[in-house]
Structure formats: C-alpha cells, structure tokens
Amino acid sequence: MMDERKPIFLNPGEGRHYAMGRIGAVFKADGTETGDGYSISEW
C-alpha cells in the first residue's frame, strides 16, 4: 500500500538553489517529500 502524500506547491523561484558554475539547479521536491522515490528539479 502506498503512503498518501500531500501535494507540494512552490511559487516561481522557490526551492533549494545550487550554483554550479555556468549553470544552476533548483530542487523542488525530493527525499522525504517524495517518499524517497523521485526528485523534481530545474536545471
């Protein structure tokens, strides 16, 4: 049986930002937020 998770709503620019030289990443959801099953990010 799958655990029921609540939706995550983030406004533009929200999330964990990581500068990576000429590019950057913004992680929107991962780890416990997704039941350790997947991650959502912008690159």
Backbone bond lengths (Angstrom), bond angles and torsions (degrees), N, CA, C in turn:
res aa  C-N    CA-C-N  psi(-1)  N-CA   C-N-CA  omega(-1)  CA-C   N-CA-C  phi
1 M - - - 1.452 - - 1.524 108.36 -
2 M 1.319 116.30 134.51 1.459 120.78 -178.66 1.527 110.47 -83.20
3 D 1.345 114.84 142.63 1.456 119.09 173.21 1.518 108.83 -71.31
4 E 1.308 116.15 141.09 1.452 119.89 178.18 1.524 108.82 -86.71
5 R 1.336 115.81 124.47 1.452 121.32 178.10 1.507 109.66 -111.88
6 K 1.320 115.83 148.62 1.455 120.86 178.49 1.524 109.08 -85.37
7 P 1.333 117.03 149.95 1.470 119.65 178.12 1.528 110.77 -63.42
8 I 1.312 115.00 152.49 1.460 121.98 176.68 1.521 107.00 -112.20
9 F 1.313 117.06 125.22 1.456 122.03 178.43 1.519 108.65 -116.55
10 L 1.342 116.23 121.83 1.460 121.33 177.97 1.523 109.08 -121.38
11 N 1.304 115.91 140.02 1.460 121.39 175.24 1.520 109.21 -78.25
12 P 1.346 117.32 161.20 1.469 120.04 177.05 1.536 110.76 -53.14
13 G 1.321 115.10 134.00 1.460 121.00 179.73 1.515 114.95 87.81
14 E 1.329 117.93 -8.59 1.463 120.30 179.36 1.521 110.83 -85.87
15 G 1.305 116.46 154.27 1.453 124.00 -178.77 1.519 109.12 128.12
16 R 1.327 116.18 -176.24 1.467 121.02 178.86 1.516 109.05 -94.08
17 H 1.326 116.63 116.01 1.465 123.14 -176.45 1.527 110.66 -91.90
18 Y 1.341 115.46 136.90 1.461 122.20 176.03 1.523 108.67 -133.31
19 A 1.331 116.69 119.23 1.465 121.33 174.74 1.522 107.98 -80.19
20 M 1.347 116.09 133.57 1.467 120.38 -176.37 1.525 109.17 -136.00
21 G 1.331 115.28 62.45 1.459 118.84 -178.15 1.511 110.70 72.78
22 R 1.336 116.76 -122.39 1.461 121.50 -177.82 1.523 113.93 -78.74
23 I 1.327 116.91 -10.10 1.466 120.18 177.76 1.526 108.77 -123.33
24 G 1.299 115.52 172.63 1.454 120.93 176.40 1.513 109.79 -143.58
25 A 1.305 115.90 162.75 1.461 121.51 178.47 1.517 108.87 -129.53
26 V 1.329 115.85 144.90 1.457 122.35 173.43 1.526 106.52 -126.22
27 F 1.320 116.67 113.37 1.455 121.01 178.41 1.517 108.80 -88.29
28 K 1.323 115.26 123.88 1.459 122.46 -176.80 1.523 112.01 -94.28
29 A 1.327 117.61 -39.70 1.465 121.27 -178.97 1.524 108.79 -159.34
30 D 1.322 115.75 137.38 1.468 122.38 175.11 1.517 108.85 -169.20
31 G 1.321 116.07 -175.08 1.467 120.52 176.83 1.512 113.10 55.95
32 T 1.332 115.81 -131.99 1.466 120.25 -176.52 1.525 112.27 -64.08
33 E 1.341 117.55 -25.76 1.467 120.33 179.12 1.525 111.69 -63.31
34 T 1.331 117.43 -28.06 1.459 121.77 -178.27 1.525 112.63 -115.84
35 G 1.312 116.91 15.42 1.458 119.81 -178.22 1.513 112.35 65.43
36 D 1.347 116.68 30.29 1.468 123.62 -178.53 1.532 112.26 55.19
37 G 1.330 116.95 26.98 1.454 119.69 -176.46 1.521 115.00 -102.47
38 Y 1.332 117.70 -22.19 1.466 120.99 -177.60 1.525 108.92 -167.17
39 S 1.310 116.88 172.44 1.463 121.22 173.87 1.524 109.28 -135.57
40 I 1.312 115.35 153.83 1.455 122.07 177.53 1.520 106.59 -124.69
41 S 1.337 115.24 125.97 1.474 119.34 -178.23 1.511 110.83 -147.89
42 E 1.329 114.58 161.84 1.461 122.75 173.03 1.518 107.28 -114.22
43 W 1.333 117.18 141.05 1.458 121.96 178.56 1.491 109.66 -126.93
